[in-house]
Amino acid sequence: MLRPIRFALLLLALTTSVAQAQTSRAASAASYLERGNEWMAKGELDRAIADYGLAITFDSRLAAAYYNRSLARERMRDLAGALSDCNRAIELSPHYADAYLNRGVVRCALGEFDAAINDFTKVIEINPRDARAWGNRGAARGQQGDPAAAIADFNQAIKLDSRNADAWRNRCYARYRLGALDAALADCERALKLEARNAYVWNSRGLARQGKGNLDGAISDFDRAIALDPQRADFYNNRGRAWLWKDEIERALNDLNRALALDPKLAEAWNNRGLVWFSRGDFTRAIADFDEALKLNPRLADAYGSRGIALLMQDRLAEAEADFARCRELGGTIKPEAERLLREVKQKRALKEQ
């Protein structure tokens, strides 16, 4: 099973105004806050962070400065700093919806999905019409592996803001995961009308097309996704899998090697490259790649099934049976040809022992 892309979180906005200054220190704090916002708008994150720090020096209770600095730090992947700033902003202003929203985004990046969902729920309690909160909670639920709950949140996000391309794209992916491929394609089409240069949308439509058996259309979509964002390992992984299904082995291998160069911890790419080696009859290399996939993701059922077949090809019956059993435990299925091969190997083993 492919693990294409993560659900995208919606972007947050800067706080661009503060209460009128009552003192010179407050005026200085407000001035640095506004200049920090200007640097943020220009993408000068280091300078923005420095100015927000100066604003805090002049007014240590200026919640907006902490919140805006959390945005800059999150974009620089300083997640610990961003989380600390969000906490302080919320401490100073317990109903600061945007601070809860960004803390949820940071917690998602840290893999703390339950805590993130709590933050997004808090935003919804403060303002039930905040489409960003519904969309982000849906993304977090999707990351937790609950696409049905995610879709319910995306429905509400789209109801509140029908022009949010991320909500349409995220619902497309959730529907893809549930096997509702026609509905997924319809959502991606809507997302592309809103934002044709969103690489994630092209990738999601590629997955839905691939699920429908339209491999040429899927590869075309993955091409577009890669052209827009050539540093996404999962895009190459998805295209590599499509090439493999088309029996274009060299192209598949090139894409999967590229995926692993970009992200050596992408378990699905190791699994897919193992399938490439298997298709070439190189079972030793295939098993090595399946081993790596399972080190990274011990719950990847497909990798157990595939490794089991490769082990059978090397007459390693007991190991193969253990892999097939684990595959079934995780909800995977063993292909009929693998079951047939297992019976044949057992029969040959029995004849040898007679």
C-alpha positions as CSV (number, residue, x, y, z in Angstrom):
1,M,0.0,0.0,0.0
2,L,1.3,3.4,-0.9
3,R,2.0,6.0,1.6
4,P,1.8,9.0,-0.7
5,I,1.8,12.3,1.2
6,R,0.8,13.7,4.5
7,F,-2.3,15.7,4.9
8,A,-1.4,19.4,4.4
9,L,-2.1,21.8,7.2
10,L,-3.6,25.2,6.3
11,L,-1.4,28.3,6.5
12,L,-1.9,30.7,9.4
13,A,-1.9,34.4,9.4
14,L,0.2,37.0,11.2
15,T,-1.3,39.2,13.9
16,T,-0.8,42.6,12.3
17,S,-2.3,45.0,14.8
18,V,-1.9,45.7,18.5
19,A,-3.7,48.0,21.0
20,Q,-2.7,51.6,20.9
21,A,0.5,52.2,22.9
22,Q,0.0,53.8,26.2
23,T,3.7,54.2,27.1
24,S,7.0,54.7,25.2
25,R,7.9,51.0,25.9
26,A,4.6,49.8,24.6
27,A,5.1,52.1,21.5
28,S,8.5,50.6,20.9
29,A,7.2,47.0,21.3
30,A,4.4,47.8,18.8
31,S,7.0,49.3,16.4
32,Y,9.2,46.2,16.5
33,L,6.2,43.9,16.1
34,E,5.1,45.7,13.0
35,R,8.6,45.6,11.6
36,G,8.9,41.9,12.4
37,N,5.7,41.4,10.4
38,E,7.2,43.3,7.4
39,W,10.3,41.0,7.5
40,M,8.0,38.0,7.7
41,A,6.1,39.1,4.6
42,K,9.5,39.3,2.8
43,G,10.5,35.9,4.0
44,E,13.3,37.3,6.1
45,L,12.6,35.0,9.0
46,D,15.8,35.6,11.0
47,R,15.2,39.3,11.0
48,A,11.6,38.8,11.9
49,I,12.5,36.7,14.9
50,A,15.0,39.3,16.1
51,D,12.4,42.0,15.9
52,Y,9.8,40.0,17.7
53,G,12.4,39.3,20.4
54,L,12.9,43.1,20.7
55,A,9.2,43.6,21.0
56,I,9.1,41.1,23.8
57,T,12.0,42.9,25.5
58,F,9.9,46.1,25.6
59,D,6.7,44.4,26.5
60,S,7.0,40.8,27.9
61,R,3.2,40.5,28.0
62,L,2.7,41.2,24.3
63,A,1.0,37.9,23.3
64,A,1.0,38.8,19.6
65,A,4.8,39.0,19.5
66,Y,5.1,35.5,20.9
67,Y,2.5,34.2,18.5
68,N,4.1,35.8,15.5
69,R,7.5,34.6,16.5
70,S,6.1,31.1,16.8
71,L,5.0,31.3,13.2
72,A,8.5,32.3,12.1
73,R,10.1,29.6,14.2
74,E,7.8,27.0,12.9
75,R,8.6,27.9,9.3
76,M,12.3,27.6,10.2
77,R,11.6,24.1,11.7
78,D,12.5,25.3,15.2
79,L,9.6,23.3,16.6
80,A,10.6,23.5,20.2
81,G,10.9,27.3,20.0
82,A,7.6,27.6,18.2
83,L,5.9,25.4,20.8
84,S,7.3,27.5,23.7
85,D,6.2,30.7,22.1
86,C,2.7,29.3,21.5
87,N,2.5,28.2,25.1
88,R,3.5,31.7,26.3
89,A,1.0,33.4,24.0
90,I,-1.8,31.2,25.3
91,E,-0.7,31.8,28.9
92,L,-1.0,35.5,28.3
93,S,-4.2,35.3,26.3
94,P,-6.2,32.1,27.1
95,H,-8.7,32.8,24.3
96,Y,-6.1,33.5,21.6
97,A,-7.5,31.2,18.8
98,D,-4.6,31.7,16.4
99,A,-2.1,30.7,19.1
100,Y,-4.0,27.5,19.7
101,L,-4.2,27.0,15.9
102,N,-0.4,27.3,15.4
103,R,0.3,25.2,18.5
104,G,-1.8,22.5,16.8
105,V,0.2,22.8,13.6
106,V,3.5,22.5,15.6
107,R,2.2,19.5,17.5
108,C,1.3,17.8,14.3
109,A,4.8,18.3,13.0
110,L,6.0,16.7,16.3
111,G,3.7,13.7,15.8
112,E,1.6,14.7,18.8
113,F,-1.7,14.3,17.0
114,D,-4.0,13.9,20.1
115,A,-2.7,17.1,21.6
116,A,-3.0,18.8,18.2
117,I,-6.6,17.7,17.8
118,N,-7.3,19.2,21.3
119,D,-5.8,22.5,20.2
120,F,-7.9,22.6,17.0
121,T,-11.0,21.6,18.9
122,K,-10.3,24.6,21.3
123,V,-10.2,26.9,18.3
124,I,-13.6,25.5,17.1
125,E,-15.0,26.1,20.5
126,I,-13.8,29.7,20.4
127,N,-15.0,30.3,16.8
128,P,-17.0,27.5,15.2
129,R,-16.8,29.3,11.9
130,D,-13.0,29.1,11.6
131,A,-12.5,26.9,8.5
132,R,-8.8,26.6,9.2
133,A,-9.4,24.8,12.5
134,W,-11.8,22.3,10.9
135,G,-9.4,21.7,8.0
136,N,-6.4,21.3,10.3
137,R,-8.3,19.0,12.7
138,G,-9.2,16.9,9.7
139,A,-5.6,16.7,8.6
140,A,-4.5,15.6,12.1
141,R,-7.2,12.9,12.2
142,G,-6.1,11.8,8.8
143,Q,-2.5,11.5,10.1
144,Q,-3.9,9.4,12.9
145,G,-5.3,7.0,10.4
146,D,-9.0,7.9,10.7
147,P,-10.0,9.1,7.2
148,A,-13.7,8.9,7.9
149,A,-13.4,11.4,10.8
150,A,-11.1,13.5,8.7
151,I,-13.7,13.7,5.9
152,A,-16.3,14.9,8.3
153,D,-14.0,17.8,9.3
154,F,-13.1,18.6,5.7
155,N,-16.8,18.7,4.9
156,Q,-17.3,21.4,7.5
157,A,-14.1,23.3,6.3
158,I,-15.4,23.3,2.7
159,K,-18.8,24.4,3.8
160,L,-17.3,27.4,5.6
161,D,-14.7,28.2,2.9
162,S,-15.4,26.6,-0.5
163,R,-12.4,28.2,-2.0
164,N,-9.8,26.5,0.2
165,A,-7.8,24.2,-2.1
166,D,-6.1,22.4,0.7
167,A,-9.4,21.2,2.2
168,W,-10.5,19.9,-1.2
169,R,-7.1,18.2,-1.7
170,N,-7.1,16.7,1.7
171,R,-10.6,15.3,1.3
172,C,-9.5,13.9,-2.0
173,Y,-6.7,12.0,-0.3
174,A,-8.9,10.8,2.6
175,R,-11.5,9.5,0.1
176,Y,-8.7,7.8,-1.9
177,R,-7.7,6.0,1.3
178,L,-11.3,4.8,1.8
179,G,-11.4,3.6,-1.8
180,A,-14.0,6.2,-2.9
181,L,-11.9,6.9,-6.0
182,D,-14.5,8.7,-8.1
183,A,-15.3,11.1,-5.3
184,A,-11.6,11.6,-4.7
185,L,-11.1,12.5,-8.3
186,A,-14.0,15.0,-8.2
187,D,-12.4,16.7,-5.2
188,C,-9.0,16.9,-6.9
189,E,-10.6,18.5,-9.9
190,R,-12.1,21.1,-7.8
191,A,-8.8,21.7,-6.0
192,L,-7.0,22.1,-9.3
193,K,-9.5,24.7,-10.4
194,L,-8.6,26.7,-7.3
195,E,-4.9,26.2,-7.3
196,A,-3.4,24.6,-10.3
197,R,0.2,24.9,-9.0
198,N,-0.3,22.9,-5.9
199,A,2.0,19.9,-6.2
200,Y,0.1,18.0,-3.5
201,V,-3.1,18.1,-5.5
202,W,-1.5,16.7,-8.6
203,N,0.0,13.9,-6.5
204,S,-3.3,13.1,-4.9
205,R,-5.1,13.0,-8.3
206,G,-2.3,10.7,-9.5
207,L,-3.0,8.3,-6.6
208,A,-6.7,8.3,-7.3
209,R,-6.0,7.7,-11.1
210,Q,-3.6,4.9,-10.2
211,G,-6.2,3.3,-8.0
212,K,-8.6,3.4,-11.0
213,G,-6.0,1.6,-13.1
214,N,-5.2,4.7,-15.2
215,L,-1.4,4.4,-15.0
216,D,-0.6,6.8,-17.8
217,G,-2.8,9.5,-16.3
218,A,-1.3,8.8,-12.9
219,I,2.3,9.1,-14.2
220,S,1.3,12.4,-15.9
221,D,0.0,13.7,-12.6
222,F,3.1,12.6,-10.7
223,D,5.2,14.3,-13.4
224,R,3.4,17.6,-12.7
225,A,3.8,17.2,-9.0
226,I,7.5,16.5,-9.3
227,A,8.0,19.5,-11.6
228,L,6.4,21.8,-9.0
229,D,8.2,20.3,-6.0
230,P,11.2,18.1,-7.1
231,Q,12.4,17.5,-3.5
232,R,9.4,15.4,-2.4
233,A,10.6,11.8,-1.9
234,D,7.0,10.5,-1.8
235,F,6.2,11.9,-5.2
236,Y,9.1,9.9,-6.8
237,N,8.0,6.8,-4.8
238,N,4.5,7.0,-6.1
239,R,5.7,7.5,-9.7
240,G,8.1,4.6,-9.2
241,R,5.3,2.3,-8.1
242,A,3.3,3.3,-11.2
243,W,6.2,2.6,-13.5
244,L,6.6,-0.8,-11.7
245,W,3.0,-1.6,-12.4
246,K,3.6,-0.8,-16.1
247,D,6.6,-3.1,-16.0
248,E,8.9,-0.2,-16.8
249,I,11.5,-1.6,-14.4
250,E,14.4,0.8,-15.1
251,R,12.2,3.8,-14.8
252,A,10.8,2.5,-11.6
253,L,14.3,1.8,-10.2
254,N,15.5,5.3,-11.1
255,D,12.5,6.9,-9.3
256,L,12.8,4.8,-6.2
257,N,16.5,5.4,-6.0
258,R,15.8,9.1,-6.1
259,A,13.1,8.8,-3.4
260,L,15.5,7.0,-1.1
261,A,18.3,9.6,-1.8
262,L,15.8,12.3,-0.7
263,D,14.4,10.4,2.3
264,P,16.3,7.3,3.4
265,K,13.6,6.7,6.0
266,L,10.7,6.3,3.6
267,A,9.7,2.7,4.3
268,E,7.4,2.4,1.3
269,A,10.2,3.3,-1.1
270,W,12.4,0.5,0.3
271,N,9.4,-1.9,0.0
272,N,8.8,-0.8,-3.6
273,R,12.4,-1.1,-4.6
274,G,12.4,-4.6,-3.1
275,L,9.6,-5.3,-5.5
276,V,11.8,-4.1,-8.4
277,W,14.6,-6.4,-7.3
278,F,12.1,-9.2,-7.0
279,S,10.9,-8.6,-10.5
280,R,14.5,-9.0,-11.7
281,G,14.9,-12.3,-9.8
282,D,17.4,-10.8,-7.4
283,F,15.8,-12.2,-4.2
284,T,18.8,-11.4,-2.0
285,R,18.6,-7.7,-2.8
286,A,14.8,-7.8,-2.5
287,I,14.9,-9.3,1.0
288,A,17.5,-6.7,2.1
289,D,15.2,-3.9,1.0
290,F,12.1,-5.5,2.6
291,D,14.2,-5.8,5.8
292,E,15.0,-2.1,5.7
293,A,11.3,-1.2,5.1
294,L,10.3,-3.3,8.1
295,K,12.9,-1.7,10.3
296,L,11.4,1.7,9.5
297,N,7.8,0.6,9.7
298,P,7.2,-2.8,11.5
299,R,3.5,-2.6,10.6
300,L,3.9,-2.5,6.9
301,A,1.9,-5.6,6.0
302,D,2.7,-5.6,2.3
303,A,6.5,-5.8,3.1
304,Y,5.9,-9.0,5.1
305,G,3.9,-10.5,2.3
306,S,6.5,-9.6,-0.3
307,R,9.4,-10.7,1.8
308,G,7.7,-14.0,2.5
309,I,7.5,-14.7,-1.2
310,A,11.1,-13.8,-1.7
311,L,12.1,-16.1,1.1
312,L,10.1,-18.9,-0.5
313,M,12.1,-18.4,-3.7
314,Q,15.2,-19.1,-1.6
315,D,13.6,-22.2,0.0
316,R,13.5,-20.5,3.5
317,L,10.1,-22.0,4.4
318,A,9.9,-21.4,8.1
319,E,10.8,-17.7,7.7
320,A,8.4,-17.3,4.9
321,E,5.5,-18.8,6.9
322,A,6.3,-16.4,9.8
323,D,6.2,-13.4,7.4
324,F,2.8,-14.5,5.9
325,A,1.4,-15.0,9.4
326,R,2.5,-11.5,10.4
327,C,1.1,-10.0,7.2
328,R,-2.3,-11.5,8.0
329,E,-2.1,-10.3,11.6
330,L,-1.7,-6.7,10.3
331,G,-4.7,-7.0,8.0
332,G,-2.8,-7.8,4.8
333,T,-3.7,-10.4,2.3
334,I,-1.5,-13.1,0.7
335,K,-1.9,-13.4,-3.0
336,P,-3.2,-16.7,-4.4
337,E,0.0,-17.2,-6.4
338,A,1.9,-16.9,-3.1
339,E,-0.3,-19.4,-1.4
340,R,0.2,-21.8,-4.4
341,L,3.9,-21.3,-4.2
342,L,3.9,-22.0,-0.5
343,R,2.0,-25.3,-1.1
344,E,4.5,-26.3,-3.8
345,V,7.5,-25.6,-1.6
346,K,5.9,-27.6,1.3
347,Q,5.2,-30.5,-1.1
348,K,8.8,-30.5,-2.4
349,R,10.1,-30.4,1.2
350,A,7.9,-33.3,2.2
351,L,9.1,-35.4,-0.8
352,K,12.7,-34.7,0.1
353,E,12.1,-35.8,3.7
354,Q,10.5,-39.1,2.6
